[in-house]
C-alpha cells in the first residue's frame, strides 16, 4: 500500500502541494477546522478552472475533504493529506542535505 501512496505523491503538481501546504499551515486538519473554499481561492489566486481542477483531484485521492451543508463549502486536510504534507516536508529536508556537484 505504501507503494501506491508513493506513486500518488510523485504525481502531485505544484498547485496540489501549494493547496495542501496552505491548509496545513492554517491548521485546517479536521472537519470543525475547515476553511471556506473562497478564502483559499482568494489567498492562492489560481484561475478558477485550475483551482477547481486541483480541488477535484485532491478530493478524489482523499487528500482533502469537503464540508457541505452550509452556505459555502469548506475544505480540510484528511489524514492522508496530512501524511502527504509531512512526507513532502521530510523529503524537502532530505534534499537540502544533498550537495550539488
C-alpha positions as CSV (number, residue, x, y, z in Angstrom):
1,X,0.0,0.0,0.0
2,X,2.9,2.4,0.7
3,X,4.0,1.9,-3.0
4,X,0.6,3.3,-4.1
5,X,0.9,6.2,-1.7
6,X,4.4,6.9,-3.1
7,X,3.2,6.9,-6.6
8,X,0.3,9.3,-5.8
9,X,2.8,11.6,-4.1
10,X,5.1,11.6,-7.2
11,X,2.2,12.7,-9.4
12,X,1.3,15.8,-7.3
13,X,1.7,19.1,-9.1
14,X,3.0,22.3,-7.6
15,X,-0.6,23.6,-7.3
16,X,-1.6,20.4,-5.4
17,X,1.2,20.8,-3.0
18,X,0.5,24.5,-2.5
19,X,-3.1,23.9,-1.5
20,X,-2.1,21.1,0.8
21,X,0.6,23.2,2.3
22,X,-1.7,26.2,2.8
23,X,-4.3,24.0,4.5
24,X,-1.6,22.6,6.7
25,X,-0.2,26.0,7.7
26,X,-3.6,27.2,8.5
27,X,-4.3,24.1,10.6
28,X,-7.4,23.0,8.6
29,X,-6.8,19.4,9.7
30,X,-10.3,18.4,10.9
31,X,-13.9,18.9,9.9
32,X,-14.5,21.6,12.6
33,X,-11.4,23.5,11.4
34,X,-12.4,23.5,7.8
35,X,-11.8,26.8,5.8
36,X,-14.1,28.4,3.3
37,X,-13.2,27.4,-0.3
38,X,-13.5,31.1,-1.4
39,X,-10.9,32.2,1.3
40,X,-8.4,29.6,-0.1
41,X,-9.1,30.7,-3.7
42,X,-8.6,34.4,-2.7
43,X,-5.3,33.7,-1.0
44,X,-3.8,31.4,-3.7
45,X,-5.0,33.4,-6.7
46,X,-5.2,30.5,-9.1
47,X,-7.5,30.7,-12.1
48,X,-11.0,29.4,-11.4
49,X,-10.6,26.4,-13.7
50,X,-7.2,25.5,-12.3
51,X,-8.4,25.8,-8.7
52,X,-11.4,23.6,-9.4
53,X,-9.3,21.0,-11.2
54,X,-6.8,20.8,-8.4
55,X,-9.5,20.5,-5.7
56,X,-11.3,17.8,-7.7
57,X,-8.0,15.8,-7.9
58,X,-7.2,16.2,-4.2
59,X,-10.6,15.2,-3.2
60,X,-10.6,12.2,-5.5
61,X,-7.4,10.9,-3.9
62,X,-8.8,11.7,-0.4
63,X,-6.1,14.2,0.5
64,X,-8.8,16.9,1.2
65,X,-12.3,16.7,2.5
66,X,-15.3,19.0,1.8
67,X,-17.8,20.1,4.4
68,X,-21.1,20.8,2.7
69,X,-24.5,21.8,4.1
70,X,-23.7,25.5,4.8
71,X,-24.0,28.4,2.5
72,X,-20.4,27.9,1.4
73,X,-18.3,24.7,1.1
74,X,-15.3,24.4,3.4
75,X,-12.2,22.3,3.0
76,X,-9.8,20.5,5.3
77,X,-6.9,18.1,5.2
78,X,-7.8,14.5,5.6
79,X,-5.4,12.1,7.4
80,X,-4.0,11.1,4.1
81,X,-3.4,14.7,3.1
82,X,-1.6,15.4,6.4
83,X,0.6,12.4,5.7
84,X,1.3,13.7,2.3
85,X,2.4,17.1,3.6
86,X,4.5,15.6,6.3
87,X,6.2,13.3,3.8
88,X,6.8,16.2,1.4
89,X,8.4,18.2,4.3
90,X,10.7,15.2,5.2
91,X,11.7,14.8,1.5
92,X,12.5,18.5,1.3
93,X,14.7,18.3,4.4
94,X,16.5,15.3,3.0
95,X,17.1,17.1,-0.3
96,X,18.5,20.1,1.5
97,X,21.3,17.9,2.9
98,X,22.3,16.8,-0.6
99,X,25.2,18.7,-2.0
100,X,25.2,19.7,-5.7
101,X,28.2,18.7,-7.8
